[in-house]
């Protein structure tokens, strides 16, 4: 006798909304989320039926107990315990790839991965990456000095290349925009960022003005870091300064009016 896939799909969708747990189709084990709510398990035909009318995001939003087969988490060092709980509920079997740098943590308390990851994740396969593909070797002494202040036990990244452009240290913060324009000429169509506690108004399609926190995860051909002392005064100032110094792939200019912090001297 043939299987009526339409009927099976409808029955599964109805079952997923009933107030009892669903069994794993492979192991037969009863599955429910941490609150005891049933986990929605959709078969291939269900996805095909919805494919023409709904995106994955829309389908996930419509199912409170939706789970993904694998979840990739970037900038994971900044997640709160509640955010980890939310992600864990959406990752089937806690199958995740977690990417982050605790040196760039700018929320909550500082800590190691053992302290930041929820204990219910159990044993994880951890890989510490030490090769720096983004920033040239010229900024290594500056970034490393900040990293040692954050946590001397953290792995020091090793740059794989030199840019040929030494880090420039300038005075007169009012010249930050002019310095950024100089970098525009140097990067030949690339992108330049001015990173400061208070964003600066600038009207140029190649120049972005951001706080260090908003620049996290981004990279630019040239960066102007404005007033490091002011950045250090912010909450998680060391992490923010480390982020600011490591956004460039080529040119770095540090401009200040106040005394330069000793760790950058």
C-alpha positions as CSV (number, residue, x, y, z in Angstrom):
1,X,0.0,0.0,0.0
2,X,1.4,3.5,-0.9
3,X,1.9,6.2,1.7
4,X,-0.2,9.3,1.4
5,X,2.5,11.9,2.0
6,X,0.0,14.8,2.1
7,X,-2.0,13.1,4.8
8,X,1.2,12.3,6.8
9,X,2.5,15.8,6.5
10,X,-0.8,17.3,7.8
11,X,-0.9,14.8,10.7
12,X,2.6,15.7,11.7
13,X,1.9,19.4,11.6
14,X,-1.2,18.8,13.8
15,X,0.8,16.6,16.2
16,X,3.5,19.3,16.6
17,X,0.9,21.6,18.1
18,X,-0.6,19.1,20.5
19,X,0.4,19.4,24.2
20,X,2.6,16.3,24.4
21,X,6.2,15.6,23.3
22,X,7.2,14.3,19.9
23,X,9.5,11.2,19.5
24,X,12.7,11.4,17.5
25,X,12.1,9.7,14.2
26,X,15.6,8.0,14.4
27,X,16.1,7.1,18.0
28,X,12.5,7.0,19.1
29,X,13.3,9.0,22.2
30,X,10.8,11.6,23.5
31,X,12.0,15.1,22.8
32,X,10.8,18.3,24.4
33,X,12.4,21.7,25.0
34,X,13.6,22.9,28.4
35,X,10.1,24.2,29.3
36,X,8.5,20.9,28.4
37,X,7.0,22.2,25.2
38,X,6.7,19.8,22.2
39,X,9.4,20.1,19.6
40,X,8.1,20.6,16.0
41,X,9.5,17.9,13.8
42,X,8.8,18.5,10.1
43,X,9.4,16.0,7.4
44,X,10.8,16.7,3.9
45,X,7.3,16.9,2.4
46,X,6.4,19.6,4.9
47,X,9.3,21.8,3.8
48,X,8.5,21.3,0.2
49,X,4.8,22.2,0.8
50,X,5.8,25.4,2.4
51,X,8.8,26.3,0.2
52,X,6.8,28.4,-2.3
53,X,5.1,30.5,0.3
54,X,7.4,30.9,3.3
55,X,11.1,31.5,4.0
56,X,13.0,29.5,6.6
57,X,12.9,32.5,8.8
58,X,9.2,32.8,8.5
59,X,8.7,29.1,9.2
60,X,10.9,29.3,12.2
61,X,9.1,32.4,13.6
62,X,5.8,30.6,13.3
63,X,6.9,27.6,15.3
64,X,7.7,28.4,18.9
65,X,9.5,25.1,19.3
66,X,11.3,25.2,15.9
67,X,14.8,23.6,15.9
68,X,17.6,23.8,13.4
69,X,19.9,20.8,12.6
70,X,23.0,22.9,13.2
71,X,23.4,26.5,14.4
72,X,26.5,28.7,13.8
73,X,27.1,31.5,16.4
74,X,29.4,34.3,15.6
75,X,30.6,37.0,18.1
76,X,29.7,34.4,20.7
77,X,31.8,36.0,23.5
78,X,29.1,38.6,24.0
79,X,26.0,36.4,24.5
80,X,24.1,36.6,27.8
81,X,22.9,33.4,29.6
82,X,19.4,34.1,28.4
83,X,20.6,34.3,24.8
84,X,22.5,31.1,25.2
85,X,19.3,29.5,26.5
86,X,17.4,30.7,23.4
87,X,20.0,29.4,21.0
88,X,20.2,26.0,22.8
89,X,16.5,25.5,22.5
90,X,16.8,26.1,18.7
91,X,19.8,23.8,18.1
92,X,18.9,20.2,17.8
93,X,21.1,18.1,20.1
94,X,23.1,21.2,20.9
95,X,24.8,20.9,17.5
96,X,26.6,24.2,17.1
97,X,29.7,25.9,15.7
98,X,30.6,28.7,18.2
99,X,33.0,31.4,17.1
100,X,34.3,34.2,19.3
101,X,37.2,36.0,21.0
102,X,37.0,36.5,24.7
103,X,39.5,39.4,24.4
104,X,36.7,41.2,22.5
105,X,34.0,40.7,25.1
106,X,32.3,43.9,25.8
107,X,29.2,42.8,27.8
108,X,28.8,41.2,31.2
109,X,31.7,39.9,33.3
110,X,35.0,38.8,31.8
111,X,35.6,35.1,31.7
112,X,37.0,32.1,29.9
113,X,35.0,29.9,27.6
114,X,34.6,27.4,30.3
115,X,32.9,30.1,32.4
116,X,30.9,31.6,29.5
117,X,29.4,28.5,27.9
118,X,26.4,26.9,29.7
119,X,27.3,23.8,31.7
120,X,24.5,21.8,30.1
121,X,26.5,21.9,26.8
122,X,28.8,19.4,28.3
123,X,32.0,18.5,26.6
124,X,32.9,20.7,23.6
125,X,35.6,20.3,20.9
126,X,37.7,23.5,21.2
127,X,40.2,24.9,18.8
128,X,42.3,28.0,19.6
129,X,43.2,29.9,16.4
130,X,46.5,31.8,16.6
131,X,47.0,33.0,13.0
132,X,46.0,36.6,12.3
133,X,44.9,36.9,8.7
134,X,43.4,40.4,9.0
135,X,45.8,42.8,10.7
136,X,49.4,43.3,9.5
137,X,52.4,42.6,11.8
138,X,52.9,46.4,12.2
139,X,50.0,46.6,14.7
140,X,51.0,43.5,16.7
141,X,53.0,45.3,19.4
142,X,50.0,47.6,20.1
143,X,47.3,44.9,20.0
144,X,49.5,42.5,22.1
145,X,50.1,45.1,24.7
146,X,46.3,45.5,25.2
147,X,45.7,41.8,25.0
148,X,48.2,41.2,27.9
149,X,46.2,43.7,30.0
150,X,43.0,41.9,29.3
151,X,44.3,38.4,30.1
152,X,48.0,37.4,29.9
153,X,47.0,33.8,29.4
154,X,45.2,34.4,26.1
155,X,46.8,33.2,22.9
156,X,48.8,35.9,21.1
157,X,47.8,36.0,17.5
158,X,50.6,35.8,14.9
159,X,50.2,38.0,11.8
160,X,51.0,36.3,8.5
161,X,52.1,39.4,6.7
162,X,53.5,42.9,6.9
163,X,51.8,45.9,5.2
164,X,54.9,48.0,4.9
165,X,53.0,50.9,6.7
166,X,54.1,51.6,10.2
167,X,51.5,52.6,12.7
168,X,51.2,56.4,12.8
169,X,50.6,58.3,16.1
170,X,49.4,61.8,15.6
171,X,48.2,64.6,18.0
172,X,45.2,66.9,17.4
173,X,42.0,65.0,17.4
174,X,40.3,67.7,15.3
175,X,42.3,66.3,12.4
176,X,40.6,62.9,12.6
177,X,38.5,63.4,9.5
178,X,41.4,64.9,7.5
179,X,43.5,61.9,8.4
180,X,40.8,59.6,7.2
181,X,40.7,61.4,3.9
182,X,44.5,60.9,3.7
183,X,43.9,57.2,4.1
184,X,41.3,57.2,1.4
185,X,44.0,58.2,-1.0
186,X,46.2,55.5,0.2
187,X,43.8,52.6,0.0
188,X,42.8,53.1,-3.6
189,X,39.0,52.6,-3.5
190,X,39.0,50.7,-0.2
191,X,37.1,51.5,3.0
192,X,38.3,53.6,5.9
193,X,36.9,53.9,9.4
194,X,37.1,56.5,12.2
195,X,36.6,54.7,15.5
196,X,35.8,56.9,18.5
197,X,33.7,57.0,21.6
198,X,31.5,59.7,19.9
199,X,30.9,59.1,16.2
200,X,32.1,62.0,14.0
201,X,30.0,63.5,11.2
202,X,31.7,62.7,7.9
203,X,30.3,62.9,4.3
204,X,32.3,60.5,2.2
205,X,31.2,57.2,0.7
206,X,34.4,55.4,1.6
207,X,34.6,56.6,5.2
208,X,32.5,55.2,8.1
209,X,32.4,56.8,11.6
210,X,31.7,54.2,14.3
211,X,32.1,53.4,17.9
212,X,34.6,50.6,18.6
213,X,31.6,48.5,19.8
214,X,29.7,49.0,16.5
215,X,32.8,48.1,14.5
216,X,33.1,44.7,16.1
217,X,33.3,41.9,13.5
218,X,34.1,44.4,10.7
219,X,37.3,45.2,8.8
220,X,38.6,48.2,6.9
221,X,41.6,49.0,4.7
222,X,42.5,51.9,6.9
223,X,41.5,52.9,10.5
224,X,41.8,56.1,12.5
225,X,41.5,55.3,16.2
226,X,40.6,58.5,18.1
227,X,41.6,59.2,21.7
228,X,42.5,55.8,23.1
229,X,42.3,57.2,26.7
230,X,38.6,58.0,26.2
231,X,38.0,54.5,24.9
232,X,39.7,52.9,27.9
233,X,37.4,54.9,30.2
234,X,34.3,53.1,28.8
235,X,32.8,50.0,30.2
236,X,35.0,47.1,29.0
237,X,37.4,49.7,27.7
238,X,40.3,47.3,27.2
239,X,38.2,45.1,25.0
240,X,36.9,48.0,23.0
241,X,40.4,49.3,22.4
242,X,41.6,45.9,21.3
243,X,38.7,45.8,18.9
244,X,39.5,49.3,17.5
245,X,43.2,48.4,17.0
246,X,42.5,45.2,15.1
247,X,39.9,46.3,12.5
248,X,42.5,47.3,9.9
249,X,43.9,45.2,7.1
250,X,46.5,47.8,6.2
251,X,46.8,51.3,7.6
252,X,46.4,52.4,11.3
253,X,46.6,55.9,12.6
254,X,46.2,56.7,16.3
255,X,45.3,60.3,17.0
256,X,45.0,61.8,20.5
257,X,45.0,65.1,22.5
258,X,45.1,63.5,26.0
259,X,48.2,61.6,27.1
260,X,48.6,58.3,25.3
261,X,47.9,55.4,27.6
262,X,51.2,53.8,28.8
263,X,50.4,50.5,27.2
264,X,50.5,52.2,23.8
265,X,53.6,54.3,24.5
